[in-house]
């Protein structure tokens, strides 16, 4: 499909991280509807099932099954009012998740066209760590990375040096 030429830096970075912590033998439940990154995962040999677009704040039944070894959540938790509820209900033993980090020079993301595409949270790393620990997860690996944009200005320069994404691998402890 993409053969190593990914449209977004975060796809390449996230795939490499995932390859280091998740086997292609693992069954993955990817939170969120099918998307370009879930297609990349499948093209790389992963067995991925996506959720169906249900409101995970109100309906956590998708994660309350032991049919999956791993739950992935790439830029999902910031869209939930209460990510704690979903995190606590996950039955899989492994979690790989990424969230956008709060940037001191930019406001939280808010789409003007789609009212569902807004961030209730943009985390600092310690906040996401604390959320995971409180929900019963132990972080085994973590990384931060930048996401430069091809624009001119002060903010684009800051985006080249300031980490924008936080990626974690955690295992269930409860």
N, C-alpha and C positions, 0 to 999 in steps of 0.2 A: 504494500500500500504506500507507505512513506519511505521505506528503505533507508532509514537513518537521516532523512532530510525532513525534519519536523517543522511545522509552521510556527511553533512557539518554542522559545528556549526552555520554558518550564516543562514542556512535554519531554524533551530530551533528558533534562535533569531528573525529573520524576521517574521516568522509565529506568534510568541507571540506578537510582536509589532502590526502586522496587526489585530490580534484578538481584540486588545484594541481600535482600531480606525475605523474598517470597519465591517459592518454587513454582514452576509452570504446572506442577502436579496439584498445587493447592486450588481449591474451588473458591472463587472470589465473588463477593457481592459488592458491587460498586454502587454507592449511594448516588442517586440522580439518574435521570433518563439516559438512554444511550447517547453517546456524544463522540466527538472526534478522538478523545483520548481513550475511551473504552474500545474503540475500533483499533487504535494503535496497540493496546494490550492484547487484543485477540490476534492481530497480525504477528505479534511476537510470541505466540503460543500459549497465552494465558487463557484459562477457562473463566469467562466473565459473564455474570448475569447482572443486569441493571435493575434498579427499582423502577417503579412505573410513574413517578411524578407525584406520588401521594405527599400530603403535607406531613412531614416527619415530626413536626411539633405536636400534631394531633393524633397521628397513627404510626406507632412504632412497630407494628406487627411484622413488617418486612425484615427486621433484624432479629426477631425473636424466634429464630430457627437455628437448629444445629446442622443445617444442610451445607453450610459454608465454613471453610477454614479461616478465611480472611475477609474482613470488611475494608474496602477502600473508600475514602471520602476526600476527593480532591476539590478544594474550594467549595465546600458544601456547608460546613458548620457556621460560617459567618452569616449565612442566610436564615438561620434558625433563631427563633426567639430564645429557645432553651435547648442548646445542644446537649446539655447534661442528660436530659431524659433519654435521648437516642443512645448516647454513649453508654449509659448504665444498662440499657436493655439489650445491647448486642450480645449474642450467644457465641459468636465466633471467638476463637482464642487469640487471634492476631488482628491488629489494626494498622493500616498505613493511611495517614491523613496529612493533608496540607491545608494551611490557612494563610490568608494574606496578613502580613504584619501591619500594625498601626504605624503610619508614617507621620512624623511631626510636621512635615511640610505639605501634607495633602489631607483633605477631608475624606471621610468614609465614602465608599462608592455608593452612588444612587443613580440608577437609570431613570431618565426622564420619560422614556417610552413604555417601559414595562415595570409596573409597580411591584411585581414579584421579584424583580432583579435588583435587590438592595441589600446592603450589609447592615445587619443589626449589630454585628461585632466586627471589629478589626483588632486582633489580639496583639499583645506583647507576648514574647515567648514564654515568660514566666506564668502569664495568665492561662495560656493554653496547657502548659505543663500541669498547673494546679487543677484545672478542669478535668484533665485526663486522670490524674491521680485520685481525685475525689470520686470519680465515676468508676474506679476500680481497675485502672490500667497502670502498668509500669513501663516507662519509656526505656527502650533498649538502644535506640539510635535516633539522632536528630541532626538536621542540617538547616542552615539558612542560605538563601541565595538571592541574587539580584535579578531584576527583570528590566533591563534597559529598553528604552523606547527610541525610535529613530525620529526624534524631533529636536529642535533647537531651543535652548532656554536653560534657566537655572534648575527647574524641576527635573528635566531630562538628565542633566549632569548629575544631580543628586541621586536619581534612580540607577545610575551606573555604579555607584559606590555604596548605596544603602540597601541592605537586604529587604526584599519585598515579600518573600514567601518563607514559610517555616514548614518543614516536612519532618514527620516523625513516624517511627515504627514503635509500636507498643504491644505488650502482651497482657492478657487478662489476668488479674491476680485474685479476683473474688470468685 
